[in-house]
Amino acid sequence: MRPEQRRRLTAGLVALVAALATGAVFASPVTEALGVALKQDYSPVLRTFVLLSLLSFLPVFLIGLTSFTRIIIVLALLRHALGIPQTPPNSVIVTLAVFLTLFSMAPVMDRVNQTALTPYLAEEMTATDAVNLAAVPLRDFMIRQTRESDLLAVVQMSGSPAPASVEEIRFFQLVPAFLLSELKTAFQIGFVVFLPFLLIDLVVAAALMSLGMIMVPPITVSLPLKILLFILIDGWVLISRALLSSYMT
């Protein structure tokens, strides 16, 4: 990548992250102001400092604007369903969730690259136009995954009038509505995941009671059976595919 492209990429990232940090990706006055500011000849050191400072908001963007929330909650509930809430470790679960998030968000990232990033690096548009175009695929993704009831509830809580069309949905209303929908979907998937393991626990507990082995904790017998069942059905791959397919509908 040429130095000029690196400079424009850094400036574009600063514009995108700053706009998201202010919660005004779709507010043209803010993005226009950013675009004017980025046209000034700031030093590379200052641009890098601003970018690194704004990247501290990256976890918020990952949780609030992508599929990460649904995936990490389902994986965490899966550990509890197995009866081993500390295994795999949190670092492993988070790493797997990040990669699954990248896979599920790949179509959105491809659209952002084609419509905004590539033309911007080729100097075919300004940073302001690139930010506005990059926001469109992300907004479409979030709207598709948001339930209408959740959106209306958030609008009522914010005290704003109900939007007459999709284009009138404001960003600060879309993000919490999207999160509420993701939480609901994640717990629905988690409930389905819990059922077969709950059935094993009930069968083992009933068998031990019928044999008079009331002093033996049921989990001592059910845990190896649940792990064996999970291995036989290739559970991690099954869950991963199910999570990714939930974003393809």
C-alpha positions as CSV (number, residue, x, y, z in Angstrom):
1,M,0.0,0.0,0.0
2,R,1.4,3.4,-1.0
3,P,2.0,6.1,1.6
4,E,-0.9,8.2,0.2
5,Q,-3.3,5.3,0.5
6,R,-2.2,4.6,4.0
7,R,-2.8,8.3,4.8
8,R,-6.2,8.2,3.3
9,L,-7.1,4.9,5.0
10,T,-6.1,6.4,8.4
11,A,-8.1,9.5,7.8
12,G,-11.1,7.4,6.7
13,L,-10.9,5.3,9.8
14,V,-10.7,8.4,12.0
15,A,-13.8,9.7,10.3
16,L,-15.7,6.5,10.7
17,V,-14.8,5.8,14.3
18,A,-15.4,9.4,15.3
19,A,-18.8,9.4,13.7
20,L,-19.7,6.2,15.4
21,A,-18.4,7.4,18.7
22,T,-20.6,10.4,18.6
23,G,-23.6,8.3,17.6
24,A,-24.1,10.3,14.5
25,V,-23.1,8.2,11.6
26,F,-26.2,9.2,9.7
27,A,-26.1,12.9,10.7
28,S,-24.7,14.8,7.7
29,P,-23.6,17.9,9.7
30,V,-21.2,15.9,11.8
31,T,-19.8,13.8,8.9
32,E,-19.4,17.0,6.8
33,A,-17.5,18.6,9.6
34,L,-15.3,15.6,9.9
35,G,-14.7,15.6,6.2
36,V,-13.7,19.3,6.2
37,A,-11.4,18.6,9.1
38,L,-9.7,15.6,7.5
39,K,-8.9,17.7,4.4
40,Q,-6.5,19.7,6.5
41,D,-2.9,18.5,6.5
42,Y,-2.6,17.0,9.9
43,S,0.7,15.2,10.7
44,P,0.7,11.4,10.6
45,V,1.6,11.3,14.3
46,L,-1.5,13.3,15.2
47,R,-3.8,11.2,12.9
48,T,-2.4,8.0,14.5
49,F,-2.9,9.4,18.0
50,V,-6.6,10.3,17.2
51,L,-7.2,6.9,15.6
52,L,-5.7,4.9,18.5
53,S,-7.8,7.0,21.0
54,L,-11.0,6.4,19.1
55,L,-10.3,2.7,18.8
56,S,-11.0,2.4,22.5
57,F,-14.7,2.5,21.4
58,L,-14.1,-0.6,19.3
59,P,-15.6,-3.1,21.9
60,V,-18.8,-0.9,22.0
61,F,-19.1,-1.1,18.3
62,L,-18.5,-4.9,18.3
63,I,-21.2,-5.5,20.8
64,G,-23.7,-2.9,19.6
65,L,-23.4,-3.1,15.8
66,T,-22.5,-6.7,14.9
67,S,-23.7,-10.2,15.5
68,F,-21.2,-10.7,18.4
69,T,-23.8,-10.3,21.2
70,R,-26.0,-13.2,19.9
71,I,-23.0,-15.5,19.3
72,I,-21.3,-15.0,22.6
73,I,-24.5,-15.4,24.7
74,V,-25.4,-18.7,22.9
75,L,-21.8,-20.0,23.5
76,A,-22.0,-19.0,27.1
77,L,-25.4,-20.7,27.6
78,L,-24.0,-23.8,25.9
79,R,-21.3,-24.1,28.6
80,H,-24.0,-23.9,31.3
81,A,-26.1,-26.5,29.6
82,L,-23.2,-28.9,29.5
83,G,-22.7,-28.3,33.2
84,I,-19.1,-26.9,32.9
85,P,-19.6,-23.1,33.1
86,Q,-15.8,-22.4,33.2
87,T,-14.8,-24.7,30.3
88,P,-13.8,-23.7,27.6
89,P,-12.2,-20.6,29.2
90,N,-13.6,-17.2,28.4
91,S,-10.7,-16.4,26.1
92,V,-11.5,-19.4,23.9
93,I,-15.2,-18.5,23.8
94,V,-14.5,-14.9,22.9
95,T,-12.0,-15.8,20.2
96,L,-14.4,-18.2,18.6
97,A,-17.2,-15.6,18.8
98,V,-15.1,-13.0,17.1
99,F,-14.3,-15.3,14.2
100,L,-17.9,-16.3,13.8
101,T,-18.8,-12.6,13.9
102,L,-16.4,-12.0,11.1
103,F,-18.0,-14.8,9.0
104,S,-21.5,-13.6,9.6
105,M,-20.6,-10.0,8.9
106,A,-18.6,-10.9,5.7
107,P,-21.4,-9.8,3.3
108,V,-21.7,-6.4,5.0
109,M,-17.9,-5.9,5.0
110,D,-17.7,-6.8,1.3
111,R,-20.3,-4.2,0.5
112,V,-18.5,-1.6,2.6
113,N,-15.3,-2.4,0.8
114,Q,-16.8,-2.2,-2.6
115,T,-18.9,0.9,-2.2
116,A,-16.8,2.9,0.2
117,L,-13.3,1.8,1.1
118,T,-12.0,0.9,-2.4
119,P,-13.3,4.1,-4.0
120,Y,-12.0,6.2,-1.1
121,L,-8.5,4.7,-1.3
122,A,-8.6,5.3,-5.1
123,E,-9.3,9.0,-4.3
124,E,-12.7,8.8,-6.1
125,M,-14.6,10.3,-3.1
126,T,-14.2,12.2,0.1
127,A,-14.0,10.8,3.6
128,T,-17.5,12.2,4.3
129,D,-19.0,10.4,1.3
130,A,-17.1,7.2,2.2
131,V,-18.5,7.2,5.8
132,N,-22.1,7.8,4.6
133,L,-21.8,5.0,2.0
134,A,-20.2,2.6,4.5
135,A,-23.0,3.2,7.0
136,V,-25.7,2.0,4.6
137,P,-24.8,-1.8,4.6
138,L,-24.4,-1.8,8.3
139,R,-27.7,0.0,8.8
140,D,-29.5,-2.5,6.5
141,F,-28.0,-5.4,8.4
142,M,-29.2,-4.1,11.7
143,I,-32.7,-3.3,10.5
144,R,-33.1,-6.8,9.0
145,Q,-32.2,-8.4,12.4
146,T,-34.4,-6.0,14.5
147,R,-37.9,-6.9,15.4
148,E,-40.5,-4.3,14.8
149,S,-41.9,-4.7,18.3
150,D,-38.5,-4.0,19.8
151,L,-38.0,-1.0,17.7
152,L,-41.4,0.4,18.6
153,A,-40.7,-0.2,22.3
154,V,-37.4,1.7,22.1
155,V,-39.1,4.6,20.2
156,Q,-41.7,4.8,23.0
157,M,-39.0,4.7,25.7
158,S,-37.1,7.5,24.0
159,G,-40.3,9.6,23.8
160,S,-40.0,10.1,20.1
161,P,-42.8,9.7,17.5
162,A,-42.9,6.4,15.7
163,P,-41.0,6.6,12.3
164,A,-43.2,6.5,9.3
165,S,-40.6,4.6,7.2
166,V,-37.4,2.7,7.5
167,E,-35.4,5.7,6.4
168,E,-36.7,7.7,9.3
169,I,-35.3,5.3,11.9
170,R,-32.7,7.2,13.9
171,F,-29.4,5.6,14.8
172,F,-29.6,6.0,18.5
173,Q,-33.0,4.2,18.4
174,L,-31.8,1.4,16.1
175,V,-28.8,0.3,18.2
176,P,-30.7,-0.5,21.4
177,A,-33.6,-2.1,19.4
178,F,-31.0,-4.2,17.6
179,L,-29.5,-5.2,20.9
180,L,-32.8,-6.2,22.4
181,S,-33.7,-8.3,19.4
182,E,-30.3,-10.0,19.5
183,L,-30.7,-10.8,23.2
184,K,-34.1,-12.2,22.6
185,T,-32.9,-14.4,19.7
186,A,-29.9,-15.5,21.7
187,F,-32.0,-16.7,24.6
188,Q,-34.4,-18.5,22.3
189,I,-31.5,-20.4,20.7
190,G,-30.1,-21.1,24.2
191,F,-33.4,-22.5,25.4
192,V,-33.4,-25.0,22.5
193,V,-29.8,-25.9,23.3
194,F,-30.7,-26.5,26.9
195,L,-33.5,-29.0,26.2
196,P,-31.5,-32.2,25.3
197,F,-29.1,-31.7,28.2
198,L,-31.9,-31.1,30.6
199,L,-33.5,-34.4,29.4
200,I,-30.3,-36.2,30.2
201,D,-30.2,-34.7,33.7
202,L,-33.8,-35.8,34.3
203,V,-33.2,-39.3,33.0
204,V,-30.1,-39.8,35.1
205,A,-31.7,-38.4,38.2
206,A,-34.7,-40.7,37.8
207,A,-32.5,-43.7,37.2
208,L,-30.4,-43.0,40.3
209,M,-33.5,-42.6,42.4
210,S,-35.0,-45.9,41.1
211,L,-31.7,-47.7,42.0
212,G,-31.7,-46.2,45.5
213,M,-28.5,-44.3,44.8
214,I,-29.7,-41.1,46.4
215,M,-26.3,-40.2,47.7
216,V,-24.7,-40.1,44.2
217,P,-25.0,-36.5,42.7
218,P,-26.7,-36.8,39.3
219,I,-24.2,-34.5,37.7
220,T,-21.5,-37.1,38.4
221,V,-23.1,-39.4,35.9
222,S,-24.9,-37.0,33.6
223,L,-21.8,-34.8,32.9
224,P,-19.8,-37.5,31.1
225,L,-22.9,-38.6,29.2
226,K,-23.6,-35.0,28.0
227,I,-20.0,-34.5,27.0
228,L,-20.1,-37.8,25.1
229,L,-23.3,-36.9,23.3
230,F,-21.9,-33.5,22.4
231,I,-18.8,-35.1,20.9
232,L,-20.8,-37.7,19.0
233,I,-22.9,-35.0,17.3
234,D,-19.9,-32.7,16.7
235,G,-21.6,-30.1,18.8
236,W,-19.3,-27.2,18.4
237,V,-19.5,-27.3,14.6
238,L,-23.3,-27.8,14.8
239,I,-23.8,-24.8,17.0
240,S,-21.4,-22.6,14.9
241,R,-23.2,-23.5,11.7
242,A,-26.6,-22.9,13.3
243,L,-25.5,-19.4,14.6
244,L,-24.2,-18.4,11.1
245,S,-27.3,-19.7,9.4
246,S,-29.5,-17.6,11.7
247,Y,-28.2,-14.5,9.9
248,M,-28.8,-15.9,6.4
249,T,-32.6,-15.8,6.7
